[in-house]
């Protein structure tokens, strides 16, 4: 049973309570950690069991030795008065279990598998005889986890390594569990789909708590995993929903990822996965796309993984005690796509509409078109008459925005369809390829300290850069997402007398995810002549104006090109486990403190919309004697400056004066003490009893 207490009170009382509680628990942690060390929730498993004789009588004080067959690391446990032993905080892997007691033969079980967050039961029945005699026991091929009520889906190391994954994205393996579906998300677009938000059992993505080696791996800004660990650096991972131990919290669903460690044998691999359009057949023409040219595709995913013992000839032999692992993975991908756009005919951008297949203003056909938001031949708003020859005089074309957009090449030259296609007709097609570049590296070290326990350290650093086209402008409409994740952790586990284990860990996560688009030169900004806005811009903030014309594809800079997101987070956690009779008690806490730094203000040079039907709605306050402040044609409105709507950022009373936008920093604190009692009143019944207090202070 897991209980969550929610507290609602005044902000002042919350602040005082949080400060007092945080100070007390930090002091408690400091005193406790000075004399003990660490039990790694979420990243480890537990081997437990009952030792009895051939008659079924329990054997207290039996010695249980558990050895990791890959590293030689050994853990000792002693059975309680009820014959129970419990060895928590074990890395997932394969173990050998040796059990001895005075007057009984030694029992040895090899090939015992332990998964992440598993409570694997191994009951032992000892036969009378000399300790020097050994009974070899074979493990069962399938064992049920009968000591935990948790509902979870394990993805084993073999599944991670051998199941085919498009893009080597291990997050796809979450779909093996019932109730998990992809719901997209901002992060997914940034990584080309590698970090999509996941809904589990219908819950919102905010309900997921991602951890890496037992500590935070959640980007709370984008509610997705921050670090997408390389497939070759993953030992295994587990998704838990529903009832689970009180040592877990923060969110409803737990997704625990465990990194690999080195072993006593040097092992490694080098890989390069290649996809290329040279291997693809040409596409078949369709009713909507007559192109048979292949879109560009260049996909290379390469890297290496290596690990083993620390060994320096004639100086240090780290077998059975010192291990290392290094992993690098790089992506160089060109995402192929096809652009199909409707762009103005070149003559209209110079004011010449004489060849446009459009109805004249004032006709019934034009009235119908304007009612549907479609274009007509332009009318002169000053005279109320058509322009002579349907050509706007050059001296009348004075709109600064039009000058900047046309000179910058906002509108590509039509290359498909008729020479003078009607607005809304696809008259420009082009295949494009946009880059995605990823670099990720992970380093891990494990050290046995003998009677002082064991130490683990890991460092992961990732960068992502992905571009996508958001407008018809093949140059200025490219939006680029930049991500950078830094994640490190130190973990220490200490065993006391075979029945008590403590695990302390602390770590840091910084997840940055800004995005922007090409920056216009100072000459273009000056030519626009905008007033009342900012003049100081940070990196990625200044982008080209966004432009939309009735019946034509949007062009210019992306409408929401700039966002700034950064989440530096610290976490401290401790868990202490002991076996007392038929009870296995766990006590611990989790403390997190993070900042969420966001700046979502954009469009500093504006979003501009020119609508054909502006002529029907823009007559209030119109200075022209005709009462017309529009031409009935979106391109002509652009040339003359009759915009329909405009949007852009304007500073407010509390906006900073030294930078653009309204950057906000929210500081969060979270603390969660818990107690867990796994009580086995009979051999056939285990009760998982737990209490956890999840407390989140009001952000400020």
Buried (B, 14 or more C-beta within 10 A) or exposed (E): EBEEEEEEEEEEEBBEBBEEBBEEBBEEBEEBBEEBBBBBBBBBBBBBBBBBBEEEEBBBEBBBBBBBBBBBBBBBBBBBEBBBBBBBBBBBBBBBBBBBBEEBBBBBBBEBBBBBBBBBBBEBBBEEEEBEEBBEBEBEEEEEBEBBBBBBBBBBBEBBEEBEBEBBBBBBBBEEBEBBEBEEBBBBBBBBBBBBBBBBBEBEBEBBBBBBBBBBBBBBBBBBBBBBBBBBBBBBBBBBBEBBBBBBBBBBBBBBBBBBBBBBEEBEEEEEEEBEBEEEEEEEEEEEEEBEEBBBBBBBBBBBBBBBBBBEEEEEEBBBBBBBBBBBBBBBBBBBBBBBBBBBBBBBBBBBBEEBEBBBBBEEEBBEBBEEEBBBBBBBBEEBEBBEEBBBEEEBBEBEBBBBBBEBEBBBEBEBBEEBBBBEBBBBBBBBBBBBBBBBBBBBBBBBEEEEBBBBBBBBBBBBBBBBBBBBBBBBBBBBBBBBBBBBBBBBBBBBEBBBBBBBBBBBBBBBBBBBBBBBEEEBBEBBEBEEBBEEBBEBBBBBBBBBBBBBBBBBBBBBBBBBBBBBBBBBBBBBBBBBEBBBBBBBBBBBBBBBBBBEBBBBBBBBBBBBBBBBEBBEEBEBEBEBBBBBBBBBBBBBBBBBEEEBBEBEEEBEEEBBBBBEEBEBBBBBBBBBBBBBEEEEEBEBEBBBBBBBBBEE
